[in-house]
Amino acid sequence: MHFTDDSMFPENMHPLIVTAAPFGPQWLPGDADIPVTWDEQVQTAVDCWNAGAQVLHVHVRDPATGHGSADFDQYNHFIGLLRQAVPKMILQVGGSISFAPKGESQKAKWLDNDTRHMLAELDPKPDSVTVAIGTTLWDVVQMWSKDDISGTHLEDPQVLQAWAGMVAEAGPAFYLEHLKRLRQHRIQPYFVPAHVHQLEIIERLIRAGAYMGPMNVAFSGYGGGTLGHNPFDWMEMVRRVPQGAVVTFWTGMRFNIPVSALALILGLHIRVGNEDNLWNVKRERISSVKQVEAAVRLCEQYGRKLATPEEAHKIMKVGVWYDTVEETLQHLGMPPNRKAGETGFLVFETTGRKSLPAQAGDSHPIA
């Protein structure tokens, strides 16, 4: 991304988009403020919407067991309820579905490719599905402290060990087919790169025509193997992402609080909720709705506008697709592909002017 002299002024930023992730598939009832019944799950979505969130990160909890669900009939049922309860909210389904370990001695892992591909067939359709690009260790507990998991079932050493071994399996055999199926069903991918090398893979997919559309991404600092707590790594991701991408910062536990502030002042977007964090700055338990409210207050204090539902859809280009590689590159502000025999640095042919030049004078600034 490029930052000009006026980029850091809030009036020149896109309105803030807040994503709420309240369903927390890694937690059990009693660990946090987690809704269980259908009415509770729907009401949580409504409460997050009323608090100012425009995007809902969707997981489904089986009301009969209280555990995260991988039942697609339940997903279809829940998305149908959400479309009625929060019709203007952008629905983003978590692409792992439910990665909790099946038993205390088993490792946590993402579901198999065939199961994840079924997300393209959800009915009603979500607006987007999160897509991992590149297999990554996703040790969600590596950067957490004992205080972070205090009072949850992760205090059990066996459960903690199971989560420590989680790997996000996302090689080419998965993501090439998954992107194709999502496009066929007109469901946008929502990329979750964990480091710059996964950004590079996404760029190669775009340049090869394997993906042609807007680039909505969440930079993922969610455990060992992903972005950590060094802000320079986050800034390098910002520097490397295409100019036309829409970026949200996503991390875990109390580190989500300063990371949200960093995203806000850079003109990027925020994700909050009990899936990611259970605590406020005083290490007191905080609900997903209260986290959304805190993000909205932060936005107001900085002087940045909060996105309306219509603005959020427009910024994220919900429902938009491109038909050629060149169209995709231009919309994302990326250099064109190199033609045979072409040398030097690559740009699209343009005058370089955004509009007609103003009349020049001999006074400063700038003559």
C-alpha positions as CSV (number, residue, x, y, z in Angstrom):
1,M,0.0,0.0,0.0
2,H,1.1,3.6,-0.6
3,F,0.7,6.4,1.9
4,T,0.6,10.0,0.6
5,D,1.0,13.1,2.7
6,D,-2.8,13.1,3.5
7,S,-3.3,9.4,3.9
8,M,-3.3,9.5,7.7
9,F,-6.0,12.0,8.1
10,P,-9.3,10.3,9.0
11,E,-11.4,12.3,6.5
12,N,-9.3,10.7,3.7
13,M,-9.8,7.1,4.9
14,H,-12.4,4.6,4.0
15,P,-15.1,4.5,6.7
16,L,-14.2,1.8,9.3
17,I,-15.6,-1.7,8.8
18,V,-16.0,-3.7,12.0
19,T,-16.1,-7.5,11.8
20,A,-17.7,-9.3,14.7
21,A,-16.6,-12.9,15.5
22,P,-18.8,-13.8,18.5
23,F,-19.3,-17.6,18.0
24,G,-15.8,-18.9,19.1
25,P,-15.7,-22.5,17.9
26,Q,-12.6,-23.2,20.1
27,W,-14.5,-22.4,23.3
28,L,-17.1,-24.4,25.3
29,P,-20.2,-23.0,27.0
30,G,-19.0,-21.5,30.2
31,D,-15.6,-20.5,28.8
32,A,-16.8,-17.2,27.6
33,D,-20.0,-15.3,26.6
34,I,-20.8,-17.9,23.9
35,P,-24.4,-18.2,22.5
36,V,-25.7,-21.8,22.3
37,T,-29.4,-21.9,21.4
38,W,-30.6,-20.8,18.0
39,D,-32.3,-17.8,19.6
40,E,-29.1,-16.9,21.4
41,Q,-27.0,-17.2,18.3
42,V,-29.3,-15.0,16.3
43,Q,-29.7,-12.5,19.1
44,T,-25.9,-12.2,19.4
45,A,-25.7,-11.3,15.7
46,V,-28.4,-8.7,16.1
47,D,-26.7,-7.2,19.1
48,C,-23.4,-7.0,17.3
49,W,-25.2,-5.3,14.3
50,N,-26.9,-2.8,16.6
51,A,-23.5,-2.1,18.3
52,G,-22.0,-1.1,14.9
53,A,-20.5,-4.2,13.3
54,Q,-21.2,-4.5,9.5
55,V,-19.6,-8.0,9.0
56,L,-20.4,-11.2,10.9
57,H,-17.9,-14.0,11.0
58,V,-20.1,-17.0,11.1
59,H,-19.5,-20.3,12.9
60,V,-22.4,-22.5,14.0
61,R,-22.9,-24.1,17.4
62,D,-25.0,-27.2,17.8
63,P,-27.7,-26.3,20.3
64,A,-28.0,-29.9,21.4
65,T,-24.4,-30.3,22.5
66,G,-23.1,-26.7,22.9
67,H,-20.1,-27.6,20.7
68,G,-19.1,-26.1,17.3
69,S,-21.1,-27.7,14.5
70,A,-19.8,-29.1,11.2
71,D,-23.4,-30.1,10.1
72,F,-24.2,-28.3,6.9
73,D,-27.9,-28.5,7.4
74,Q,-27.4,-26.5,10.6
75,Y,-25.2,-24.0,8.6
76,N,-27.9,-23.6,6.0
77,H,-30.5,-23.2,8.8
78,F,-28.5,-20.6,10.7
79,I,-27.6,-18.6,7.6
80,G,-31.3,-18.5,6.7
81,L,-32.1,-17.2,10.2
82,L,-29.4,-14.5,9.9
83,R,-30.6,-13.4,6.5
84,Q,-33.9,-12.6,8.1
85,A,-32.6,-11.1,11.3
86,V,-29.7,-9.0,9.9
87,P,-30.4,-8.7,6.2
88,K,-27.9,-5.9,5.6
89,M,-25.0,-7.6,7.4
90,I,-22.2,-9.1,5.4
91,L,-22.1,-12.8,6.3
92,Q,-18.6,-14.3,6.2
93,V,-18.4,-18.0,7.0
94,G,-15.3,-19.3,8.7
95,G,-13.6,-21.6,6.2
96,S,-12.3,-24.1,8.8
97,I,-15.9,-24.7,10.0
98,S,-14.9,-26.4,13.2
99,F,-11.4,-27.3,14.0
100,A,-11.7,-28.4,17.6
101,P,-10.1,-31.7,18.5
102,K,-12.5,-34.6,18.7
103,G,-11.0,-36.0,21.9
104,E,-8.7,-34.7,24.6
105,S,-5.7,-36.6,23.2
106,Q,-6.2,-35.7,19.6
107,K,-4.7,-32.7,17.8
108,A,-6.8,-29.9,16.5
109,K,-6.9,-29.6,12.8
110,W,-8.9,-28.1,10.0
111,L,-11.4,-30.2,8.2
112,D,-10.6,-32.2,5.1
113,N,-10.7,-30.6,1.6
114,D,-13.9,-32.3,0.5
115,T,-15.8,-31.0,3.6
116,R,-14.5,-27.5,3.1
117,H,-15.4,-27.5,-0.6
118,M,-19.0,-28.1,0.5
119,L,-19.0,-24.5,1.8
120,A,-19.5,-23.4,-1.8
121,E,-22.9,-25.1,-1.8
122,L,-24.4,-23.5,1.3
123,D,-27.9,-22.3,0.7
124,P,-28.7,-19.5,1.4
125,K,-25.2,-18.4,0.2
126,P,-23.0,-16.4,2.5
127,D,-21.3,-13.3,1.0
128,S,-17.8,-14.7,1.5
129,V,-15.9,-17.7,3.0
130,T,-12.5,-17.3,4.6
131,V,-9.8,-19.1,2.6
132,A,-6.3,-20.0,3.8
133,I,-3.6,-20.0,1.2
134,G,-0.5,-22.1,2.1
135,T,-0.3,-24.7,4.8
136,T,0.7,-23.1,8.1
137,L,1.2,-24.1,11.7
138,W,-1.7,-22.4,13.5
139,D,-0.7,-23.0,17.2
140,V,-3.3,-20.7,18.6
141,V,-2.1,-21.0,22.2
142,Q,1.6,-20.4,21.7
143,M,1.4,-16.7,22.3
144,W,-1.2,-16.9,25.1
145,S,-0.4,-16.9,28.8
146,K,-2.0,-18.9,31.7
147,D,-4.0,-15.8,32.5
148,D,-5.4,-15.7,29.0
149,I,-7.0,-19.2,29.3
150,S,-7.9,-18.8,33.0
151,G,-11.3,-20.2,33.7
152,T,-11.7,-22.0,30.4
153,H,-11.4,-25.7,29.4
154,L,-8.0,-24.9,27.9
155,E,-6.6,-25.0,31.4
156,D,-6.6,-28.8,31.0
157,P,-3.0,-29.7,29.8
158,Q,-4.3,-32.3,27.4
159,V,-6.7,-30.0,25.7
160,L,-4.0,-27.3,25.5
161,Q,-1.6,-29.7,23.9
162,A,-4.2,-30.7,21.3
163,W,-4.7,-27.1,20.3
164,A,-0.9,-26.5,20.2
165,G,-0.6,-29.0,17.3
166,M,-3.2,-27.4,15.0
167,V,-2.1,-27.0,11.4
168,A,-4.1,-25.0,8.8
169,E,-3.8,-27.4,5.8
170,A,-4.1,-25.3,2.6
171,G,-1.9,-26.5,-0.2
172,P,-2.5,-26.0,-3.9
173,A,-4.7,-29.2,-4.1
174,F,-7.1,-27.4,-1.8
175,Y,-7.1,-23.7,-2.7
176,L,-7.1,-24.0,-6.5
177,E,-10.2,-26.2,-6.5
178,H,-11.8,-24.2,-3.7
179,L,-11.4,-20.8,-5.5
180,K,-12.9,-22.4,-8.6
181,R,-15.9,-23.7,-6.8
182,L,-16.5,-20.4,-4.9
183,R,-16.5,-18.5,-8.2
184,Q,-18.9,-21.0,-9.7
185,H,-21.3,-20.3,-6.9
186,R,-20.6,-16.5,-6.8
187,I,-19.3,-16.6,-3.2
188,Q,-16.3,-14.4,-2.7
189,P,-13.1,-15.7,-1.0
190,Y,-11.9,-13.8,2.0
191,F,-8.2,-14.4,2.2
192,V,-6.4,-14.9,5.6
193,P,-2.6,-14.7,4.9
194,A,-0.4,-15.4,7.9
195,H,2.8,-13.9,6.5
196,V,4.2,-12.2,3.4
197,H,4.9,-15.4,1.6
198,Q,1.2,-16.2,1.5
199,L,0.6,-12.7,0.1
200,E,3.0,-13.7,-2.7
201,I,1.1,-16.9,-3.4
202,I,-2.2,-14.8,-3.6
203,E,-0.5,-12.4,-6.1
204,R,0.7,-15.4,-8.2
205,L,-2.9,-16.8,-8.2
206,I,-4.2,-13.4,-9.5
207,R,-1.5,-13.0,-12.1
208,A,-2.2,-16.6,-13.4
209,G,-5.9,-16.0,-13.5
210,A,-6.7,-18.5,-10.9
211,Y,-8.5,-15.7,-9.0
212,M,-10.1,-12.7,-10.6
213,G,-11.9,-10.4,-8.2
214,P,-11.6,-8.0,-5.3
215,M,-9.0,-8.7,-2.6
216,N,-10.5,-8.7,0.9
217,V,-8.0,-10.0,3.4
218,A,-7.5,-10.4,7.1
219,F,-3.9,-10.4,8.2
220,S,-3.7,-13.3,10.6
221,G,-1.7,-13.0,13.8
222,Y,-3.4,-15.9,15.5
223,G,-0.7,-18.1,16.9
224,G,2.7,-19.7,16.3
225,G,3.3,-20.0,12.6
226,T,1.4,-16.8,11.8
227,L,2.1,-13.1,12.4
228,G,3.4,-12.5,16.0
229,H,3.5,-9.5,18.2
230,N,6.2,-7.5,16.4
231,P,4.6,-4.4,14.8
232,F,7.2,-4.3,12.1
233,D,6.0,-7.6,10.7
234,W,2.4,-6.1,10.5
235,M,3.7,-3.0,8.8
236,E,5.6,-5.1,6.3
237,M,2.4,-6.9,5.4
238,V,0.7,-3.5,5.0
239,R,3.6,-2.4,2.7
240,R,3.4,-5.5,0.6
241,V,-0.4,-5.8,0.1
242,P,-1.8,-4.4,-3.2
243,Q,-3.1,-0.8,-3.0
244,G,-6.6,-1.8,-3.9
245,A,-6.9,-4.6,-1.2
246,V,-9.3,-4.1,1.8
247,V,-7.4,-5.1,4.9
248,T,-8.6,-6.2,8.3
249,F,-6.2,-6.9,11.3
250,W,-7.0,-10.2,13.1
251,T,-5.2,-11.5,16.2
252,G,-5.8,-13.1,19.5
253,M,-6.4,-12.2,23.2
254,R,-5.3,-8.8,24.6
255,F,-2.9,-8.1,21.7
256,N,-6.1,-7.5,19.6
257,I,-6.6,-4.2,21.5
258,P,-3.4,-2.4,20.3
259,V,-3.6,-4.1,16.9
260,S,-7.1,-2.7,16.5
261,A,-5.9,0.8,17.3
262,L,-3.0,0.3,14.8
263,A,-5.4,-0.8,12.1
264,L,-7.7,2.2,12.8
265,I,-5.0,4.9,12.4
266,L,-3.6,3.3,9.3
267,G,-7.0,3.5,7.6
268,L,-7.5,-0.3,7.7
269,H,-10.3,-2.3,9.4
270,I,-10.9,-4.1,12.7
271,R,-12.1,-7.6,13.8
272,V,-13.3,-8.2,17.4
273,G,-15.2,-10.8,19.3
274,N,-14.9,-13.7,21.7
275,E,-13.6,-16.0,19.0
276,D,-10.4,-13.9,19.3
277,N,-10.3,-12.3,22.7
278,L,-11.9,-12.7,26.1
279,W,-10.4,-9.7,27.9
280,N,-10.4,-5.9,28.1
281,V,-7.3,-3.8,28.9
282,K,-7.9,-4.4,32.7
283,R,-8.0,-8.2,32.1
284,E,-11.7,-8.3,32.8
285,R,-14.0,-10.6,30.8
286,I,-15.6,-8.7,28.0
287,S,-18.4,-9.8,25.6
288,S,-18.3,-9.7,21.8
289,V,-20.9,-6.9,21.8
290,K,-18.8,-4.8,24.3
291,Q,-15.8,-5.3,22.0
292,V,-17.7,-4.0,19.0
293,E,-18.8,-1.0,21.1
294,A,-15.2,-0.3,22.1
295,A,-14.1,-0.4,18.5
296,V,-16.9,2.1,17.6
297,R,-15.8,4.4,20.4
298,L,-12.2,4.2,19.3
299,C,-13.3,5.1,15.8
300,E,-15.3,8.1,17.0
301,Q,-12.4,9.3,19.2
302,Y,-10.0,9.3,16.3
303,G,-12.5,11.1,14.1
304,R,-12.9,8.4,11.5
305,K,-16.3,7.7,10.1
306,L,-18.0,4.3,10.8
307,A,-19.1,2.6,7.6
308,T,-22.8,2.4,6.9
309,P,-24.0,-1.0,5.6
310,E,-24.1,0.4,2.1
311,E,-20.6,1.7,2.4
312,A,-19.3,-1.6,3.8
313,H,-20.7,-3.5,0.8
314,K,-19.2,-0.9,-1.6
315,I,-15.8,-0.9,0.0
316,M,-15.5,-4.7,0.1
317,K,-17.1,-4.9,-3.4
318,V,-19.5,-7.6,-2.3
319,G,-20.8,-9.5,-5.2
320,V,-18.2,-8.1,-7.7
321,W,-16.1,-10.3,-10.0
322,Y,-13.6,-9.5,-12.7
323,D,-13.3,-11.3,-16.0
324,T,-9.7,-10.9,-16.9
325,V,-6.3,-10.8,-15.3
326,E,-5.7,-7.3,-16.5
327,E,-8.9,-6.0,-15.1
328,T,-8.1,-7.6,-11.7
329,L,-4.6,-6.1,-11.7
330,Q,-5.8,-2.6,-12.6
331,H,-8.6,-2.6,-9.9
332,L,-6.1,-3.8,-7.3
333,G,-3.5,-1.2,-8.2
334,M,-0.9,-3.8,-9.2
335,P,1.6,-3.6,-12.1
336,P,0.6,-5.5,-15.2
337,N,2.0,-8.8,-16.2
338,R,5.2,-8.6,-18.3
339,K,4.8,-9.0,-22.0
340,A,7.4,-10.8,-24.1
341,G,10.5,-8.7,-24.6
342,E,9.2,-6.0,-22.3
343,T,12.0,-4.5,-20.1
344,G,12.1,-2.1,-17.1
345,F,9.6,-1.5,-14.4
346,L,6.0,-2.2,-15.3
347,V,3.0,0.2,-15.3
348,F,-0.2,0.4,-17.1
349,E,-0.3,3.0,-19.9
350,T,-1.6,6.2,-18.4
351,T,-1.0,9.9,-18.4
352,G,-0.4,9.6,-14.6
353,R,-3.0,12.3,-14.0
354,K,-6.1,11.8,-11.9
355,S,-7.8,14.9,-13.2
356,L,-7.0,18.1,-15.2
357,P,-4.0,20.0,-13.7
358,A,-4.6,23.2,-11.8
359,Q,-3.2,26.5,-13.1
360,A,0.4,26.7,-12.0
361,G,1.7,29.8,-10.2
362,D,5.0,30.9,-8.7
363,S,4.0,30.7,-5.1
364,H,4.7,27.8,-2.7
365,P,3.0,25.2,-2.2
366,I,3.9,24.0,-4.8
367,A,4.5,26.1,-7.8
